[in-house]
Amino acid sequence: MKANLSPIIAGTMSWGKADKNLTTQEMAHLIKICAENKITTFDLADIYGSYTTEAEFGKGFTASNVQRDKIQLISKCGIQHTEGRNNKVKHYDYSKEYIIWSVENSLKNLQTEYLDVLLLHRPSPLMVADEIAEAVEKLKKEGKIKDFGVSNFTSSQTELIRQKTAVNFNQIQFSATQYQAMTDGSIDYMQQHHITPLSWNPLGTVFREDVEQTRRLKKLLVGLVEKYGVGSDTILLAWILKHPAKIKPVAGTVNIARIQALMKAVDLQMDTQDWFSIWTESMGHKVP
């Protein structure tokens, strides 16, 4: 059975020492706030915080007293960094032994008995589909993972794995400013094969870059904020959520007020013409 994830997912990449450096109690509080606001799925990866964030999250989760069956944990494996590991060069490892070891290590760090979803973090030219499938099936059989997917995989790379074992998720970069997956066939492929897209960096570059594209979008958003009575970030998430592929944004904020406002995007019924207005301003031209 496909893992049932919340419509908006809490991204934890910035929670650890690489960025916000939250304490155990701060993490515990954030986990509780997310769960109370129906953001019950948490997106992690072994490499976050140079392989330290999972353990910090695990301590925070234990301290939060949130019941395990009330949340869903996603983690990723495969990237071998030089920071935090004794590697000469950054590379990818998708051997059967490494995948199994990595999952078991994540479970220990997260202080849990299973992952709701395991994702392969980035595709490797050396990945062997049969070996990946053997690892995934073993982990499922042992109850260590409930579901499986990929991250940053193209359609052909996904199909290579899907021929050997079920792939139910693909975490991709997708936003109003990075919408190429919607036009290059990637999301069409996912819909065709019932693969749920997860969107990292769902706000794109709207608030990070001052270029013609983002200036056009910000100008449009002023009117939409007034029309819908919510913040610009909520509107950008609602834009993603309107897509029929049922894309789930991974929101990385640690701001309590913003977390509490995130789920407003789920209830926002965006007008179709407003949706196309956002896309039009991002492209810089009308649709054909």
C-alpha positions as semicolon CSV with decimal commas, in nm:
position;residue;x (nm);y (nm);z (nm)
1;M;0,000;0,000;0,000
2;K;0,129;0,345;-0,096
3;A;0,241;0,560;0,197
4;N;-0,016;0,823;0,294
5;L;0,175;1,150;0,329
6;S;0,048;1,491;0,439
7;P;-0,038;1,738;0,157
8;I;0,252;1,958;0,265
9;I;0,573;1,803;0,396
10;A;0,812;1,952;0,651
11;G;1,163;1,971;0,509
12;T;1,438;1,932;0,771
13;M;1,750;2,009;0,569
14;S;1,798;2,345;0,743
15;W;1,715;2,221;1,094
16;G;2,058;2,090;1,186
17;K;2,409;2,223;1,230
18;A;2,449;2,315;0,863
19;D;2,199;2,599;0,905
20;K;1,961;2,672;1,197
21;N;2,142;2,442;1,442
22;L;1,825;2,381;1,644
23;T;1,854;2,236;1,993
24;T;1,678;1,913;2,086
25;Q;1,401;2,107;2,257
26;E;1,361;2,341;1,960
27;M;1,332;2,043;1,727
28;A;1,082;1,877;1,960
29;H;0,871;2,194;1,964
30;L;0,887;2,227;1,585
31;I;0,782;1,863;1,536
32;K;0,483;1,918;1,767
33;I;0,384;2,241;1,590
34;C;0,400;2,071;1,251
35;A;0,195;1,773;1,369
36;E;-0,064;2,001;1,533
37;N;-0,102;2,184;1,202
38;K;-0,155;1,861;1,005
39;I;0,194;1,866;0,855
40;T;0,266;1,510;0,964
41;T;0,531;1,407;0,712
42;F;0,898;1,494;0,768
43;D;1,157;1,485;0,492
44;L;1,509;1,389;0,596
45;A;1,827;1,252;0,440
46;D;2,130;1,079;0,583
47;I;2,364;1,353;0,454
48;Y;2,185;1,649;0,613
49;G;2,413;1,832;0,853
50;S;2,707;1,624;0,727
51;Y;2,535;1,308;0,853
52;T;2,428;1,457;1,187
53;T;2,074;1,593;1,142
54;E;1,896;1,256;1,154
55;A;2,035;1,183;1,499
56;E;1,942;1,531;1,620
57;F;1,594;1,491;1,477
58;G;1,565;1,151;1,646
59;K;1,639;1,309;1,983
60;G;1,389;1,585;1,912
61;F;1,123;1,339;1,805
62;T;1,167;1,133;2,121
63;A;1,148;1,447;2,334
64;S;0,835;1,567;2,151
65;N;0,623;1,274;2,276
66;V;0,448;1,271;1,938
67;Q;0,329;0,918;1,864
68;R;0,517;0,744;1,583
69;D;0,201;0,629;1,408
70;K;0,083;0,990;1,386
71;I;0,371;1,101;1,164
72;Q;0,551;0,978;0,852
73;L;0,928;0,982;0,806
74;I;1,098;1,004;0,467
75;S;1,472;0,959;0,437
76;K;1,718;0,937;0,152
77;C;2,043;0,754;0,093
78;G;2,308;0,713;-0,173
79;I;2,516;1,031;-0,163
80;Q;2,861;0,980;-0,016
81;H;3,005;1,314;0,093
82;T;3,362;1,389;0,194
83;E;3,229;1,587;0,493
84;G;3,133;1,355;0,776
85;R;3,263;1,046;0,598
86;N;3,609;0,917;0,511
87;N;3,569;0,961;0,134
88;K;3,825;1,101;-0,109
89;V;3,561;1,228;-0,351
90;K;3,188;1,289;-0,342
91;H;3,014;0,998;-0,511
92;Y;2,704;0,777;-0,506
93;D;2,672;0,425;-0,368
94;Y;2,370;0,209;-0,448
95;S;2,513;-0,134;-0,374
96;K;2,273;-0,366;-0,196
97;E;2,495;-0,373;0,112
98;Y;2,523;0,004;0,135
99;I;2,150;0,072;0,091
100;I;2,067;-0,174;0,368
101;W;2,340;-0,042;0,597
102;S;2,235;0,317;0,534
103;V;1,869;0,250;0,616
104;E;1,959;0,062;0,933
105;N;2,187;0,351;1,034
106;S;1,907;0,602;0,969
107;L;1,667;0,397;1,180
108;K;1,915;0,396;1,467
109;N;1,971;0,772;1,439
110;L;1,600;0,852;1,406
111;Q;1,515;0,620;1,698
112;T;1,245;0,444;1,498
113;E;1,181;0,094;1,370
114;Y;1,084;0,189;1,016
115;L;1,085;0,456;0,747
116;D;0,756;0,533;0,581
117;V;0,942;0,612;0,258
118;L;1,299;0,550;0,145
119;L;1,422;0,759;-0,149
120;L;1,738;0,717;-0,355
121;H;1,881;1,068;-0,325
122;R;2,032;1,121;-0,670
123;P;2,080;0,892;-0,971
124;S;2,415;0,726;-1,030
125;P;2,552;0,610;-1,366
126;L;2,676;0,297;-1,185
127;M;2,346;0,197;-1,018
128;V;2,233;-0,159;-1,088
129;A;1,855;-0,187;-1,089
130;D;1,851;-0,553;-0,984
131;E;2,074;-0,485;-0,685
132;I;1,864;-0,186;-0,577
133;A;1,548;-0,393;-0,607
134;E;1,696;-0,671;-0,394
135;A;1,781;-0,424;-0,119
136;V;1,440;-0,258;-0,132
137;E;1,248;-0,585;-0,124
138;K;1,457;-0,712;0,168
139;L;1,400;-0,391;0,366
140;K;1,027;-0,405;0,295
141;K;1,005;-0,770;0,395
142;E;1,181;-0,694;0,724
143;G;0,946;-0,399;0,788
144;K;1,229;-0,145;0,788
145;I;1,074;0,058;0,506
146;K;0,706;0,082;0,414
147;D;0,742;0,242;0,072
148;F;1,004;0,339;-0,184
149;G;1,085;0,610;-0,435
150;V;1,357;0,817;-0,593
151;S;1,474;1,178;-0,589
152;N;1,597;1,394;-0,878
153;F;1,556;1,105;-1,123
154;T;1,461;1,156;-1,487
155;S;1,176;0,953;-1,634
156;S;1,413;0,707;-1,800
157;Q;1,617;0,662;-1,482
158;T;1,297;0,605;-1,286
159;E;1,174;0,353;-1,543
160;L;1,502;0,160;-1,512
161;I;1,432;0,108;-1,142
162;R;1,055;0,071;-1,181
163;Q;1,104;-0,229;-1,407
164;K;1,249;-0,414;-1,107
165;T;1,061;-0,277;-0,804
166;A;0,769;-0,042;-0,741
167;V;0,854;0,329;-0,740
168;N;0,582;0,540;-0,579
169;F;0,752;0,879;-0,530
170;N;1,000;1,109;-0,702
171;Q;1,121;1,420;-0,520
172;I;1,207;1,681;-0,782
173;Q;1,277;2,052;-0,802
174;F;0,948;2,214;-0,893
175;S;0,804;2,560;-0,840
176;A;0,657;2,856;-1,024
177;T;1,010;2,954;-1,130
178;Q;1,141;2,600;-1,195
179;Y;0,848;2,445;-1,380
180;Q;1,038;2,245;-1,644
181;A;0,924;1,908;-1,508
182;M;0,574;2,015;-1,610
183;T;0,677;2,080;-1,970
184;D;0,944;1,816;-2,041
185;G;0,718;1,515;-1,982
186;S;0,852;1,425;-1,636
187;I;0,529;1,491;-1,446
188;D;0,324;1,338;-1,729
189;Y;0,528;1,019;-1,685
190;M;0,470;1,023;-1,310
191;Q;0,095;1,059;-1,355
192;Q;0,095;0,777;-1,608
193;H;0,264;0,543;-1,360
194;H;0,093;0,671;-1,042
195;I;0,417;0,813;-0,903
196;T;0,357;1,101;-0,662
197;P;0,588;1,400;-0,721
198;L;0,735;1,566;-0,412
199;S;0,858;1,921;-0,472
200;W;1,176;2,048;-0,309
201;N;1,239;2,425;-0,307
202;P;0,867;2,485;-0,379
203;L;0,899;2,865;-0,353
204;G;1,168;2,862;-0,619
205;T;1,374;3,178;-0,659
206;V;1,089;3,427;-0,609
207;F;1,230;3,556;-0,280
208;R;1,594;3,469;-0,346
209;E;1,676;3,642;-0,673
210;D;1,607;3,987;-0,811
211;V;1,574;3,924;-1,185
212;E;1,310;4,004;-1,444
213;Q;1,125;3,677;-1,383
214;T;1,097;3,725;-1,007
215;R;1,011;4,094;-1,042
216;R;0,721;4,006;-1,271
217;L;0,597;3,743;-1,027
218;K;0,626;3,969;-0,722
219;K;0,425;4,238;-0,899
220;L;0,150;3,987;-0,980
221;L;0,156;3,842;-0,630
222;V;0,072;4,179;-0,474
223;G;-0,274;4,162;-0,630
224;L;-0,321;3,793;-0,554
225;V;-0,231;3,844;-0,187
226;E;-0,504;4,106;-0,167
227;K;-0,752;3,886;-0,354
228;Y;-0,702;3,568;-0,151
229;G;-0,606;3,718;0,184
230;V;-0,299;3,497;0,232
231;G;0,077;3,544;0,197
232;S;0,275;3,516;-0,125
233;D;0,434;3,190;-0,011
234;T;0,090;3,036;0,048
235;I;-0,018;3,136;-0,303
236;L;0,296;2,982;-0,456
237;L;0,228;2,656;-0,272
238;A;-0,137;2,662;-0,382
239;W;-0,014;2,701;-0,741
240;I;0,175;2,373;-0,703
241;L;-0,113;2,197;-0,527
242;K;-0,359;2,280;-0,807
243;H;-0,170;2,055;-1,050
244;P;-0,358;1,726;-1,111
245;A;-0,045;1,520;-1,037
246;K;-0,113;1,589;-0,667
247;I;0,236;1,727;-0,610
248;K;0,335;1,754;-0,244
249;P;0,553;2,056;-0,160
250;V;0,842;2,008;0,085
251;A;0,847;2,331;0,288
252;G;1,169;2,399;0,478
253;T;1,067;2,687;0,702
254;V;1,134;2,680;1,077
255;N;0,928;2,994;1,136
256;I;0,633;2,898;1,359
257;A;0,392;3,153;1,211
258;R;0,474;3,041;0,857
259;I;0,433;2,675;0,954
260;Q;0,091;2,753;1,097
261;A;-0,004;2,927;0,770
262;L;0,123;2,658;0,533
263;M;-0,191;2,444;0,532
264;K;-0,396;2,741;0,414
265;A;-0,255;2,659;0,071
266;V;-0,437;2,324;0,077
267;D;-0,775;2,494;0,122
268;L;-0,710;2,779;-0,120
269;Q;-0,919;2,732;-0,434
270;M;-0,708;2,916;-0,690
271;D;-0,887;3,044;-0,995
272;T;-0,766;2,880;-1,317
273;Q;-0,687;3,215;-1,477
274;D;-0,480;3,315;-1,173
275;W;-0,289;2,987;-1,204
276;F;-0,211;3,066;-1,567
277;S;-0,123;3,425;-1,477
278;I;0,151;3,297;-1,245
279;W;0,286;3,064;-1,511
280;T;0,266;3,338;-1,774
281;E;0,462;3,586;-1,563
282;S;0,722;3,320;-1,484
283;M;0,771;3,235;-1,853
284;G;0,761;3,600;-1,959
285;H;0,515;3,532;-2,239
286;K;0,164;3,407;-2,299
287;V;0,092;3,037;-2,342
288;P;0,102;2,930;-2,708
